[in-house]
Amino acid sequence: MNKSKETTSEVTVHSPEATPDLEATWSRLPKPNEVEPRSGLNRHAINKLILGQSPLVISRSLRSTPQAKRSIRLVKITGRGSLLEYLNREDA
C-alpha cells in the first residue's frame, strides 16, 4: 500500500497586536535539498536571511512545551518583514 499524503506546512496567523499586518502567512523551513515553493529558495539560503544578529526576514521558533528539546522554525512568507517582501525589494 503506497498512500501518498499531501501535507501542507503553511499556517495563517491572526495577530492580536494592533499592527497593519493583521494576517500573515508562515511556513516551515523546507527540508534539506528541497525548496520553499513560493520563493524557490532552499533551506540554506533562507537560513542566511533569518539567522544572525540582524535578520533580514522574520522567523519564529516554536516548541510544543517549554521543556521540549526540539522546535520547529517558521518563516514569515507574506506581510511586513516577510521573505516575499524582501525578495521583491531586492528585485527593484
N, C-alpha and C positions, 0 to 999 in steps of 0.2 A: 504494500500500500504506500503509494507515494502522494500524499496530500500536500498540495502547495498552499501555504498560508500567506496571505498578503497582510503584512503588518504595516502600520503607519507609525512613524516616530515623530509626529508633529502634534503640537497642542496649542490651543489658543488660550491666552491668559487674560483675564479681565482684571486690570489693575485697580486696587482700591484707592490709589493715590490720585490727587486732582492734577493730572497732567494732560497735555493734549493727546498723548499716546495712550488712549484708553484700552485699545485692543492691540495685542502684539502676538505674532506667531513665533513659537520657539520650536527648535528641532534638536534632536540628539546629534552629537558628533557622528560622522559616518564611521563605519568600521574601517580598519586598516585596508588599504588597497581598493577602497570604494570612494565615490564622490557624493557630495551633497547635491541632490538633484536640481535645486533652483539656481545655485551659484556655479556648479560644475567644479568646485574646489574640493581637494582631497583633505583628509584629516590633518596632515602635516601643515598645509597652507592655512587652514582655519586656526590651528593651534598657534601659529605665529601671530595671528591677528587678535586672539582672545587672551593670551597669557602674557605675563611680564609686568613691569612697573606701571606702564600706562597703556593698557589695551586699547586697540582701535575699534573693537566690536564688543558689545556687551554679552556676557555669558554668566551662567549661574551653575553652581554645583549643588545637587540635591541628594540628601541622604534619607533613607526610609525611616531611620530612627537616629537620635543623636549618638548612639553607641555604635552605629554601623561603621564597618571598616571601609566599605566601598560606597561610591556615589556615582551618579550619572551627571554628565556635563551637558547642559542645554545652551544652545547658541541662539541669540535673538536674530530671527530671519527677516522680519518686517518691522517697520516702525522706526522711531528715533533711536539712533545708536546701533542700528542693525547691520547685518552682513550685506544685505542688498543695498542699503543706503550707502554704505562705504564703497561698494563696488561701483555704483552709479556716480558717486562723487569723484572717484578716481578716473572714470572714463571721460569726464568733462574736460 
